[in-house]
Amino acid sequence: MDCISHRPASVGRELGGIQRRPARHLLLRTHRLSQALALLVLVMASATVPAREPVRRPPPPTGAELLQSRHESLRPSYFSCMDYAAGAEARETCVDEEFAYQEGELERIYHEKLATLSPRDQNVLGDILRRWIQQSHNDVRCKMPDRPTATQRLAVKQCLTATTISQWRNLSDSNYVALLIQSEINPRKRDNPEEREIPALGDFGLPDPDGNLELQLGDIQIRGQVEDCKGSVKRYCAVRSLTVATRHDEQSFKPPQLAFLDAADPRFGFDVTAYRGDLSSGFTSMLPTFIVYDLNSDGHEDLMLWTDFYGSYGDPSYTYYLFDPAHQAFVEAPTLAKATHGFTLSRIRLNQMDLWYRDGPCLRGEKVLEIRGTTPVEISRNDYSTCD
């Protein structure tokens, strides 16, 4: 029944005995008819389109499949044992023997890695490994049921053996471990990658209360002892000893002081004390004390130490050490420090350094240095006034 056609006669005016409906109600009725027609067209169109099959996700790999994917790390004796095993219980014995071996490999590589780390990093790596093991046992494929069958026990043990292999493989990669530790101790938020940049290889750590400092950049280890530290956010300390160990040798340095940026300060957020990697994007997100980079593009990494504040308006200035392949050692480059004195280093692209300065309210300038061998060459310079 149409509720509009049976409204009381008092609504609206009567002309010639016929009740005239208000125009608003005619529009409502027309709108409803349009909606009904649109719905009918949609239903008819959808009837001609074949139903879409639900997306079927492949099932997760079983314990046996996980272990098979790591076959190159399994001993030949495991395959021989499995070839002659009859039934799930016999295969379980084969997996038990292989798991014991792989667990021993994990223990061995873990202790070998610990011997190369500082006490701080040893504690961090221990926490990481314990978390890995816990995550393995929480994996539904590696979790033993309350009353497992022989087949279920076999699958779980295969899964645990596979994850154990993955763990010692990860520990065997020095660069991976260094990045993992750096990420673990990073004082900034680790759950939001947009809030910090993870360097190619970096480490964070300020001198402890006794002035000791240990940092790791892959196969490069930095050890130092400082004293008489001053400042709060930008701290500078007198150097008692500083040693940098590389694959070539171990070398001692004695700069007059080292500067550190306190990354825990909430106003900043710089999270790298030592950095090794690309510098073409500049220093906007970090102010490292130690930088390892091939400054003259000769194929050998060089060393930069943040030792003072002679950059523009107190910005960092560096002491540079270029690697001498003939002597297999870093050699200080005072001409490079002199050429950059009073300028702020903004970025390094291959063997070119971009620098700038400002002086008072008006004077500004930029220049580009190219490091040719051990010699800095100025290839461009632009000085100007912003008050003209």
Residue pairs with C-beta under 8 A, 6 or more apart in sequence:
4 21
4 25
4 28
4 29
9 19
11 22
12 19
12 20
12 21
12 22
13 20
14 20
60 141
61 69
61 141
62 141
62 155
62 158
62 159
63 141
63 142
63 154
63 155
63 156
63 157
63 158
63 159
63 160
63 162
64 154
64 155
64 158
66 141
66 158
66 159
66 162
66 163
67 74
67 95
67 158
67 159
67 161
67 162
69 162
70 162
70 165
70 166
73 102
73 165
73 169
74 98
74 165
75 98
75 101
77 97
78 94
78 95
78 97
78 98
81 93
81 94
81 97
81 98
82 91
82 94
85 91
85 93
85 94
87 150
88 149
88 150
88 151
88 153
88 154
89 150
91 154
92 150
92 153
92 154
92 157
95 154
95 157
95 158
95 161
96 157
98 161
99 157
99 160
99 161
99 164
102 161
102 164
102 165
102 168
103 164
105 164
105 168
106 164
106 167
106 168
106 171
109 168
109 171
109 172
110 125
110 129
110 168
110 171
113 125
113 171
113 177
114 122
114 125
114 126
116 221
117 125
117 181
117 216
118 214
118 216
120 185
120 205
120 214
121 181
121 214
121 216
124 181
124 184
124 185
125 177
125 180
125 181
127 184
128 180
128 181
128 184
129 167
129 171
132 163
132 167
133 167
136 142
136 159
136 160
136 163
136 164
136 167
137 143
137 160
139 159
139 163
141 155
141 156
141 159
142 156
142 159
142 160
142 163
143 156
144 152
144 153
144 156
145 152
148 156
170 176
170 177
170 180
171 177
174 218
174 219
175 201
175 218
178 201
178 203
178 216
178 217
178 218
179 198
179 201
181 203
181 216
182 198
182 201
182 202
182 203
182 204
183 190
183 198
184 190
185 204
185 205
186 196
186 204
186 271
187 204
187 263
187 264
187 271
188 195
188 196
188 263
188 269
188 271
189 195
189 196
195 269
196 269
196 271
196 285
197 285
197 286
199 272
199 275
199 276
199 277
199 286
200 275
200 276
200 277
200 278
201 217
201 218
201 275
201 276
201 277
202 217
202 271
202 272
202 273
202 274
202 275
202 276
202 277
202 286
202 288
203 215
203 216
203 217
203 272
203 273
203 274
204 263
204 271
204 272
204 273
204 274
205 213
205 214
205 215
205 273
206 213
206 235
206 260
206 262
206 263
206 273
207 213
207 224
207 225
207 226
207 229
207 237
207 260
210 225
211 225
211 226
211 227
211 229
211 237
211 240
212 224
212 225
213 222
213 223
213 224
213 225
213 226
214 221
214 222
214 223
214 224
215 221
215 222
215 223
215 273
215 274
215 290
216 222
217 274
217 275
217 276
217 290
217 292
218 276
219 246
219 247
220 244
220 245
220 246
220 276
220 292
221 244
221 245
222 242
222 243
222 244
222 245
222 274
222 290
223 241
223 242
223 243
223 245
224 239
224 240
224 241
224 242
224 243
224 258
225 239
225 240
225 241
225 242
226 237
226 238
226 239
226 240
226 258
227 237
227 238
227 240
228 237
228 238
229 235
229 236
229 237
230 236
230 237
232 262
232 265
233 261
233 262
233 265
233 267
233 268
234 259
234 260
234 261
234 262
234 309
235 259
235 260
235 261
235 262
236 257
236 258
236 259
236 260
236 308
236 309
237 257
237 258
237 259
237 260
238 256
238 257
239 253
239 254
239 255
239 256
239 257
239 258
241 252
241 254
242 252
242 253
242 254
242 255
242 258
243 250
243 251
243 252
243 253
244 250
244 251
244 253
244 303
244 330
245 251
248 328
248 329
249 328
249 329
251 329
251 330
253 305
253 321
253 330
255 305
255 307
255 319
256 307
257 307
257 308
258 289
258 305
258 306
258 307
259 289
259 306
259 307
259 308
259 309
259 316
260 273
260 289
260 306
261 268
261 270
261 273
261 287
261 289
262 268
263 269
263 270
263 271
263 272
263 273
270 285
270 286
270 287
271 286
272 286
272 287
272 288
273 288
273 289
273 290
274 288
274 289
274 290
274 291
274 292
275 286
275 288
275 290
275 291
275 292
276 291
276 292
276 293
276 301
277 293
279 291
279 293
279 347
279 348
279 349
280 347
280 348
280 349
281 347
282 346
282 347
283 345
283 346
283 347
287 306
287 316
288 306
289 305
289 306
290 303
290 304
290 305
290 306
291 303
291 304
291 305
291 306
291 318
292 301
292 302
292 303
292 304
293 301
293 302
293 304
293 348
294 300
294 301
294 302
294 351
295 302
295 304
295 320
295 322
295 336
295 348
295 351
295 353
295 371
296 302
296 322
296 351
296 371
296 372
296 373
296 374
297 350
297 351
297 371
298 323
298 325
298 373
300 323
300 325
301 323
302 320
302 321
302 322
302 323
302 330
303 320
303 321
303 323
303 330
304 318
304 319
304 320
304 321
305 318
305 319
305 321
306 316
306 317
306 318
307 317
307 318
307 319
308 316
308 317
309 315
309 316
309 317
310 317
310 341
310 342
311 317
311 342
311 343
311 344
311 345
312 342
312 343
312 344
312 356
312 357
312 358
312 359
313 344
313 358
315 344
316 344
316 345
317 337
317 340
317 341
318 337
318 340
318 345
319 332
319 337
320 332
320 333
320 336
320 337
321 330
321 331
321 332
321 333
322 330
322 331
322 333
322 336
322 374
323 329
323 330
323 331
324 330
324 331
331 374
333 374
335 374
335 375
335 376
336 369
336 371
336 374
336 376
339 369
339 376
339 378
340 353
340 355
340 369
340 376
342 357
343 355
343 356
343 357
343 367
344 355
344 356
344 357
345 353
345 354
345 355
346 354
346 355
346 356
347 353
347 354
348 354
351 370
351 371
351 372
352 368
352 369
352 370
352 371
352 379
353 368
353 369
353 370
353 371
353 376
354 366
354 368
355 366
355 367
355 368
355 369
356 364
356 365
356 366
356 367
357 364
357 365
357 366
358 364
358 365
359 365
361 386
361 387
362 385
362 386
362 387
362 388
363 383
363 384
363 385
364 383
364 384
364 385
364 386
365 381
365 382
365 383
365 384
366 380
366 381
366 382
367 378
367 380
367 381
367 382
368 378
368 379
368 380
368 381
369 376
369 377
369 378
369 379
370 376
370 377
370 379
371 377
